[in-house]
Amino acid sequence: MFLYAPGRGAEHAKNLLRDFCGIVQCDGYGAYKAVATERGLTLAFCWAHVRREFFGLAKGKGPIAEEALRRIAALYAVEAELRGKPPDVRRAVRGNEDAPFDLPP
């Protein structure tokens, strides 16, 4: 869903999500975090924004960030193969292909 608002104030996020319960996929903008905390919503951040942060950390000096970028690239490759496939196929493949990326406890 996309909804235009004439600014990035928290009141817009509060209004948009006033009757919503569930998972909100967003770009990490602070207003969503505040609303999620208030309302008990779950936030799911997009990979593109998360990935950007790792690029800044990696730059040859961050082996953990470099590993994160490798794992994200592998997940992107799985998603490229799944593009256009039915939801049940995507769900099944994601369950199998993503398992190697789970971090140890």
N, C-alpha and C positions, 0 to 999 in steps of 0.2 A: 504494500500500500504506500502511496505517496500522497502527502497532504502539504500543500504550500502554507507557510505562515510568514508574515511580514517581519521576521526577525528570528533570533535564536534564543529568546528568553524562555525561562523555565515554565512560564505560564502556558506556552504553546504545547509543550510536552505534557503538562498536567491536564490540559483540556483534551488533547488527543487521546490520552490513555485513561481518562476519568472512569470509564465503565469497563475497562479491559482487565482481564486476569489471564496470566499465562506467560509465554516467552516473547520477549521483544528483541528482535535482531536490529542492531543499530550500530552506529559508528563510534561509540564510546564517548559521545558528547556528554558532558557533566550533568546536564538537565535530566537526561534519561536515568542516570545513576541515582539522582536525588529522588525522582518519582518512583523508581524501582524499590528503593529503600523504604520509602513511605508506605508503599502499597503492597510490598511483598512480591513484586514481580521478579521474574528471572530474566537476566540480560544475556543475549548471545551476540557477541561482537563479530563483525565480519572479518574474514581472514585478510582481506586487502589492507585494512587499517592495522591489524596486529602485525602483519608481515613487514609493513613499513618501519615499525619501531625496531625490529630486529636488524634491518639493514644498517641503521645508525649505530647499533651496538656491535655489529660484526666487524666490518672494515679491517679484517686481518688481525684483530686484537681480541676478538671475542669467540672462543671456540664453542661456547654454549649457544650463543646466538647463531653461529654458523651451522651448528647441528639443527637448531630449530628451523632455519631456512631450508636445509636439506629435507627435513621431514615435511615441511609445508609444501615444498616442490613435489614430493612424492604423492602427497594427498591431491595436489592440483592435477597430477598425471592421471590418477584414478578418476577424478571428476571429469576430465576431458574424455576419457573412454566411456563414461556413463551418460554424457550429454545426449539428450533425446531419447533415452531408454525409459521404459515405463517405471513408475514409482516402486513397484514391488521388486523389480530387478535392481534398481539403484540401492534400495534398502538392503537387499541380500548381499550385494557386492561390497557395499560399505562395511557391513558387519564382518566380512571376511578379510578384505584388503586393508582395512584400517587397524586391525588387531596388532600388527607388528609395531605400530607407532605408540602403543600404550607405554607409559613410563612406569618403571618399577616403583613399588611403594616406598 
